[in-house]
Amino acid sequence: MEVTLIAVVGVASIVAVAAFSQRLGLAAPLSLVVVGIALSFVPGVPVVETDPEWVLAGVLPPLLYSAAVNMPATDFRRDLRSIGGLAVLLVVASTLGAGWLVHLLVPDLGWPAAFALGAVISPTDAVAATSVGRKLGLPSRLLTLLEGEGLVNDASALVLLRSAIAALAASVSVWSVAGKFVLSVVIAVAIGMIVGIVNVKVRALLDDTVLNTAISFVVPFVAFVPAEEFDASGVLAVVVTGLVTGHLGPRLLRAQDRLGEEMNWRTLAFLLESAIFLLMGLSLKTLIDEAHTHANGMGAWWAFLYGLALTGFVIVVRIVFVVPLMALVRRDERRAAAAKPLIESWQDRLATFDLTERFGTRKKERIERRVTRVGADIEFRLNETLGWRGGVVLAWSGMRGAITVAAAQTLPEETPYRPQLILMAFVVAAVTLLLQGLSLPAVIRTVKVPGDDVTRLRKDYGLLMRALSQAADEALDARAERDGIAPAVVERARVDSLFSATRTGRGQQPGPDPEARLE
């Protein structure tokens, strides 16, 4: 009965705080952490203890899957190098640097435990940053970088944490860690792709939206469990599964199934995200008490001060890392500008000459798809530029979250200064979340990051609507010819169709310009 009461009060509190945050213009995770911290010091509030493994294995997979399904696979591929730099190289650099600083502050801790804490505080949580960014109109490419980093960096950090924990019991070489990391990534990607493809194909056989959505709820764990059994990254397997599902879903799954799944997953993700941020705040009083009880020469105040030092360190490391990253992005933009005339000449050749006799139909189609994709990638890099303003926002969006606290609690019980290390991780997560999260809107307004080009979006929308209209016309004509449908019925269906506003020249009056729908 007590658990039921806590669940009811928790959900009601989450909804109330989220609604209040919307009125104040704050990101809900920030408010939930503050409310949780305040409640943890209120006498009589029950201590809610959660198994960290439950968070990492039960909550994290569905959250990552929900985000990955909605991530455009094409945009993820186009910025894969930048996302990989943030999610892998920056995580490794933060782990090594923070581990060195921890060992410097607490010399008798030992290198493995120091690097374990470094791995714990290295991954960022993009929930608060993206929620703020969407409200303030950040460009979609910058949001993709933040979301992509948040999807992958948990996997990198947890693999490094696993290696550091293993080193607590036995010696581990750098090469063995690197080899396990690469093997973990390869196995996780393979499992994720297989599960993603099978997931879409199986669900395509169902004609019931409820059953379709029910299957989707277990898909993250279908990817996570076997990857973990093979000692690979279950988190990365879940991300790959989500990306594959999101990419193949529109081709094979019905629209009503995808809409129903999206709404249910949005609700579930909201409750899970909000719950772990609230529980993060509620854990502060308990962490302080444990640090006082098991002081071992380092009280809670020292842990708090060391946590502040680590906070400053990870913020500076991210800022320093983003500088060369943005230089590489600018270099890619210059290369794209230089390659554009060559791609345009290839496009002209494909449009002018018939290559079927020389290459065959299939090879010609592959060449056309390749040239079209490269041309689209070039246009993306030239139109979706970031600039130094985007770099400033990216550098200041390194908030940590509740996963950091949960990962810290997986440290073995025999780890020296374990309560203090967990408290340090909490300080890093809470301070970055509140300091950077609350100041991020001011940073965005100060540097005046330009949003997406509305004129170009209107043009793209119009082109897309016309392409959809043409496809609908072709399908309607083919069906009418095959089934012998009366021309009057076909014309009535054409007039009543969703895309009739984009047609002219078929006997009906043209509707309003579809580009105006973006107004």
Protein Blocks (a to p, Z undefined) as FASTA:
>chain_A
ZZmmmmmmmmmmmmmmmmmmmmnopafklmmmmmmmmmmmpghiacddddfklmmmmmmm
mmmmmmmmmpcfklmmmmmmmmmmmmmmmmmmmmmmmmmmmmmmmmmnojklmmmmmmmm
mpccfklmmmmmmmnopafklmmmmmmmmmmmmmmmmmmmmmmmmmmmpccdfklmmmmm
mmmmmmmmmmmmmmmmmmmmmmmmpccfklmmmmmmmmmmmmmmmmmmnopafklmmmmm
mmmmmmmmmmmpcfklmmmmmmmmmmmmmmmmmmmmmmmmmmmmmmmmmmmmmnnopafk
lmmmmmmmmmmmmmmmmmmmmmmmmmmmmmmmmmmmmmmmmmmmmmmmmmmpccklmnoj
klmmmmmmmmmmmmmmmmmmmmmcgbjmlmmmmmmmmcccfklmmmmmmpcfklghklmm
mmmmmmmmmmmmmmmmmmmmmmmmmnopacddfklmmmmmmmmmmmmmmmmmmmmmmmmm
mnopafklmmmmmmmpmklmmgghiopacdddfklmmZZ
